[in-house]
Structures are given as C-alpha cells and as structure tokens.
Amino acid sequence: MNKKFVLILFPLLFFISCTAIDSSRIAPGYIEAIKTIKGVVVGYKNDSITPELVKDIPYASSILKIGKGAPGLIILESLSEDEETWVSSDGIYLVFKEGRIIKTRGFFNNLIGFKSLEINLKRLIDSKEPESFVNYYSYDHPKLIDMKVSGERRFVRKEEIKLLGRMQQLYLIEESFKNGYIGWKGTNKFWVDDEMFVWKSKQSISPKLPEFYIEVTKKPAK
Amino acid sequence: MEKRLFLIIGIVASSFCSLIFSSIDDYFPHKTLSSPSNYGNTGLLEIPNARFMEQASLRFNFSSSFPNEFTTLTATPFSWMEATYRYVEVKNQNYGPASYSRNQSFKDKAFDVKIKLLDEKYYLPEIAMGLRDIAGTGILSSEYMVATKSFGEFDITAGIGWGLLGSDNSIRNPFNSLHSSFKTRAGDFGRITGQGGDFRYSNWFSGPAALFGGVEYNLRKYGLKLIAEYDSSDPQMNKNPMVVKNKLNVGLNYHLSDAFQLGMSFDRGTNFRLSFSLKGNFYEDTLPKPRPKNVISLNYEQKKRIIEDPEIFYRSLNKSLRDETIYIQSASLKKEEVSVSVGSSRFRSVPRVAGRSAAIVSALAPDDINKINIHVMNGDFEVATFILNREKFDAAKNFKGSASEILKRSNLESNSNTPLILNSSFNPTINFPEFSWTMSPALKHQIGGPEGFYLGQLFWKTDTSIKFRRNFSLYTSFGINLYDTFNNLINSSSSSIPHVRSDIQDYLSEGKNNLQRMQLEYMFSPYKDVYVRADFGLLEEMFGGLGGELLYRPFKKNYSLGFSLHRVKQRGYKQRFSFKEYETTTGHASLYYDLPMGISAHASLGKYLAGDKGGTLDLSRRFHSGFTLGIFATQTSLSAEEFGEGSFDKGFYFSIPTSLFYSDFRTGNISFGLHPLTKDGGSFLIQHHSLFSILGDSNQDSILRDWSDLLD
C-alpha cells in the first residue's frame, strides 16, 4: 500500500466515514474526538440559533460563545436597577452592567467583583479622544481581591454589523488593557447603538478564562 | 498592654488574611513549576533536583542532542515518588552488526526512581534520593541525594552523586566510613556491565562521589525558567567519550501551558540540546459532567393508577432510565418496596448508577414505597444491591441530608447466584440471539526492536458479538490492514524455550489481515460470591483452546481468590484457523488484595505458556478519577540465561479513563502497557473478559470509595 493511498484513506476514515457508515457502529470515542478536534481547530458554527428560534423564546436572549467553544443561548433571568442576570442552560450565570460582565457563576474561576469609575461611552464617542482607565477585578478559586488593570479606551469608528438575521449601524469602542505584573493583556470590544446599548461585545474578564463573545439577539424590555 | 494586644490581633488578622486570600501569583498565565531534566525525571538539565510532579501525573519528555537523545515517560504514583522509563539513543554508535539491525543507532532502556525524603519547610529544603538506570546495562547508572530550596523566584539545588553523577570524583564517598564495600564499584560506570535486567544493589552509592548543584530562576510573567548547573558527570570517561569544555550547563524552559514545555540548553560548552515535554495530571476529573436529569414526580392520580396497573410504572421507569442511558433489566413492585435491576455502560461509578436509578424510581413510585432496592449489573452478573431508605434518599436529594446519612440507613449486599432477573415481575423482552458489532481504526506497535525504534500497523478493527442467551456469547474480532511497516522485521527469535511470544515478528508480518479472536464464552454464578467463566475457541492472537476460571469474591471483604486453567495450542502465524504443533496446559491461582490508598496487589502462582512455573506480583494504584498506574514482575523456574536479556519478565502499565477528556460520562480507558522485551518466559494467556476485570471494582470497599457519587 503506497503512501498516497494512505493520505487519501485517512480523510476518508476520519471524516467521510462519519456520514457514509452508520456512526452508531463506530466506537463513540472516535466520533466525539473528531467533533472535538474539528471544533478546536476551526471553531463551532452557529447553525442551531436562528431568528425563528429567538422569536419563539418569550424572554430576552443573547448568544454567548466562550473561546473556541460552541455558541449557546443565554436568557435574561432577572433585571434589577442597572444589573441584568443572564443564565445558560448548563447553569452558567453572568451579571451584566451596561453591557459589561461584572460577575459570573458556574465557572471553575469566577469573576466576583468589578470596580471602575463611571464609564461614559457617549462622551467618549462625542469627544473622539481616548481616555485612560483603571479597573479592579476580584475572583474566586483561587481567591483574589481587586487585581488592578489599567488601559486606554477609545472610539474606533461607526460600522455596519451583522447581527442575527439583520444589519445594524453601531459604534465600535475598544479597550486595551494590561496588568504588567502578571503579563495579562488584551483588547475588549463593544459595539453600541445611539442609546449606548451594547449589542455585541468581545470581553476578557479573567486571566484564567478565554474571551467571551456576546451578541444580543432579543433586547431586554426596560 | 493595649499595644501588645493590638499587635497580637494584627498578627492573627494578617495571617488569617493570607489564608483567605491567595496571591496574584496564582494568576500568572503560565505556571513555571517542576520541569523535566534531560533524563525525564524532575530536575534541571543533566542533574536532578528534589522537586516532584503532583501525584497522579504522567509526563512524556523528549530531549535531543548529539550523541545522546532521551525519550522518557515519567509517572508519580505517589506525591513522594517519581518513576521514569527511558530510551536512550546514542547516535554515533550502532545497535549491532548491519545484518542484525541495519544502520540503526544504539538504543538503551533504563528505569529510574526518585523518592522524597523531606518536604520543604520554612528553613529546610526539600530532600530526595534517587537511582538512575537501576536494572539496565549500566551505561547511565547513578545514585544521588539532593536538596532543593526556593528563595523567591530562585530554586537552588545541591546534591551528591555516585556512579556517572559521581564521576567527577570531587569528594570522598561519605559512605566509605560505614563499610569498606562502598569504596569500590564493580564494573565501570558508563560502561555496559551485562545484558541488563539485574538490580546491582552492591554498586549502589559505591565508588567515586561528586558534588553537583544548580540554580533555576522563574520568570513567570513570560512562562520562562532560566537554568544554570554544575554537572558532576564526566562523559569523557563514558563508554562513548564526549568532549567537555565546560562543566557548566545553561538552558531555559518555556511553559507554553501547564501541560506543554519547550526547552533548550547548551551542554558542556560544546552541544546544543532541544527538548519538549507533555504532562497530564489525572488525579481528579476536572471537566464538569451532566447533572442527573430532572424527573417530574407523578401526581396522586397517576400514582393511584400505577398501584392498579404496575405495567405503567415499569414502562415509565424503562423510559426515564433510558434517558440517563441506564437500561432496566428487571423490576418488581411490591406494597412497600420496589426492586429494580439496572445496567449501564455510561457510568464507571457503581453508586452513581444506583443513585440516578433510585432518583427516577423514587419520582415514579407510589407514596407507600419506603424501600428502594437497586440491583446493579455488569454484563449479565448482578454485582451489588443497594437497599436504600427512600425518605433519607429523597431528603438528601433535596439538600436536607447527605450521602453519609443515606449510608447509615441503607444496606449493601450481593446475591450473585439469586439475581433479581431470575425472580421479578417485569423482565423486558430480549430477542435472542442478539447480534451487535462495532468497528474503529486501531494501531499495533513494536517499540525498541533492533530493526527500528518504532514499527507499527494501522488497521481497521471490527468486533462482533452474538449473545445466544444471558451469559452465553460468541465474540469475534478481526483486523484488516491499512498500512504497516512490519516488513522491516528481519530477526527471528533465538529463544531456547518454546517460542510462545518471541515469534511476535512472524505474527505481525504474516498476520496483517487476521482473525484476532473467535471465542465462545459462558459465565455463571453457582453460589453466592462465586463466579465461573468457561471459554473455548481462538482465545487470543497466538493461542486457541479451551478452559475457564473461577473467582471467589466475598462482597464485604477486601480480597478475592481466583483460579484459571486452560489447555491451549499455538495458532499459525497468519492467525486464521490453522495451528502449530506446540500445545500446553497453563493455569494460575491468584490472590487479589485491596490495600489502603487505592493500592491493589495481585499475586499469582502457576504454570505459564512456555511451561515455566513461578509467580507474578502486580502492584497498582487507582486514584479516585479511575486513573491507574501499575508495575508487575514475574520470576519463574527459568534461569537468567534461559530467559535471555532482561533476566526476568517485568513491566509497567497505566490506564486513563476516557471520561477525563470528555464532558459526559463514559467507561472506556486509554491503556498502555510495556514489557521492555517480548520474551517467552513468564507469559500469561491473554484472557479478554477475566472475571476480576468484570467484578473486581464493585465490592463493598469500591462502592464505599465512590459513595459520594450516589447523589451526583
């Protein structure tokens, strides 16, 4: 058997076989491993969350994707003053304030506190001048109180963004941040509308967790 | 007085705070903890330190330079012990004559062990002692005692070495004053002193000694570790002399993640070395698994109907259990108690199967029921019965009690010879014969042979089973070759005893498309705690025949006794239906004993496939996650010369539950076992469904070990 044949055979075995052969007859570990490897390499597609599905759900909802994980829906569980608590089907809780994650529950490492000075995105967009900031993050497991993170926030541009099933003009705000001591750094992105409502964001909330991608699919009623 | 009081309160408060709040240092993106030395065990570059991996860790390390290249596997069965298996490739030496090993370079196998003597204290360093190449050819044999102490980001190591590590001969051997035998070392370190396989105790800590030391500096922000060491080994005196321009080695390690490290170093002022290591810790399952599914309790009207028509209960039970991938085998609903026997290939933990089943039974059962009996089956054997108090169980499920409280009001039993399936009101219909099959790609390996370090085969494996009735099945397994490198095998066995295993090369090269197994099997339990298995057919790749085994496993004891006996004939190399002339009777009496800390001992005495008589001792440790590490050794009536290289059969194995890599439960394992050499002496017949493998992990002790899973 020559090498060319093997090169052709491998993809056949590992990818096509899933559909050509009754997959229940393949040892389930292989099927799951292939799905996992595909997911890790190319990420997961959002093909199960449709506008129709969102419409049928009588609650405010968002799509949450963590790192390269599969996207899933989170539902608004409660609303108190300016904090929203969202929950996923696997018991992850996220508390948002003005579109920013300020608390989590259900991860191996949770954000239990977030402190910052007032964030005025409207002023930032109007002035077009970047502003520096200092935030403090607190975590459990392992417990850490008030880790200082400093950075710069700026308005980048207004752009048309594709949200689930529609296009919308939104302002892009970027935050570059870092903690020099442990070498944690990154960039958060927020896409907001004229009312400063955050429709879409990419947020880093802990050095131990991957980035969070959030897209609001049904806005909470105020 | 007041000032002193404030001072005391301040000290207490600050120490309390430090207990509550851990440091920001825990949040560095990469940990720069222990890293492997070139030899695989934890250390600096050429020298060891007193650090260890966390217990239940496995590390693969590859370290390449010229002329020595090291490929190692290191495991920590305990937090105080590290064991390393190593292949050394000496690139500028040949394995043997070209007719024997073509142009393959010289390879040597070695086994190391390191033991922690003292944990690091505020003032005291961590102290360890170790042995390198303890039963090998002696090329790298060394012994050492070493101390390591951290000072902030620095880790300072100093030690004394013997053997190759003592070849600098920089100090007088401190053991000389204890006994004159420590003054000399038989043979020369760094030189092959025989075929290997012997423990040369008399050489340990003997001969010249030397001091070594080094420093590691952690740049954790960048995941870097900088290393400098004084290397006391003197390769100029080695079998294969190397130029030494400098005794100082320097290097750095980059921690790409907690699991993956890259390293580079400059050794002896002459050679660059590159390395990488992959580490996993399997002490516990860190991936969250699905919680039990919610089962909505039946209302009063529905429960009333169940009392009138139990069939509704059985059908509801069947459906709800199926949602948890638990399969009902039989059930009986009585006035005050319900008994259900269940089987599941999804859960490894027996209490978890029982707990999830009991939760469903409780949600569906009439209110008068106060006792829930869950009979857990593995295959067609009933392995344990959980007699649960419903009130306590429901309270604990509603966070008003605990698993321990359930245990106090529950009983555990095993009635293996009177299982519920033989005496129940409901038995799901099974249409015999029941046919099932699975298939998957699979690999075969031949590692470390003279023809090549790695020879292998990728094949398509198909397993089928026909169950004629409960406990009576025909298992078939066949493989179709996809790709292999076994044609490179050129050396036939020269063993002077029957070639029961050493003809492996002929089996691999001629039996690429093979019938691995076709085995008829019958199992039953004639008496309480007594199990019997009889088998007939092509039992394994090299032998066919008939025989059986008997296991006495007293459920409430921590031991089991086994006896197996087979009359077998050697199969043809093509592994189809032909046989060779050699036939023999083989059998063993076995004692299985559960020791504390998850350690299991398995001792067996008997006659092996080649006709040699002797005993095997197998010691393993199983962690709560299911991860198992084990070693074994066999000594038989064969002399070291008859056995050949290695002197006696020995090896190691590990088994990692696949569920540790997935977000759902599953029962499979990734298993790896290694005999350094494929020899005829001390060879067992391979038994695919040994009774202990089916029943060994379901006695009372095992159930109590996993009892907290009952509510999970």
Interface residues (C-beta under 8 A of the other chain):
Chain A: M1 V6 L9 L13 F14 R25 I26 A27 P28 G29 Y30 E32 T36 D90 G91 F108 Y139 P142 K143 L144 I145 M147 Y181 I182 G183 W184 P207 K208
Chain B: I20 F21 S22 S23 I24 D25 D26 Y27 F28 P29 R220 K221 Y222 T286 P288 R291 W437 T438 M439 S440 P441 L458 W460 N481 L482 Y483 T658 Y662 R666 G668
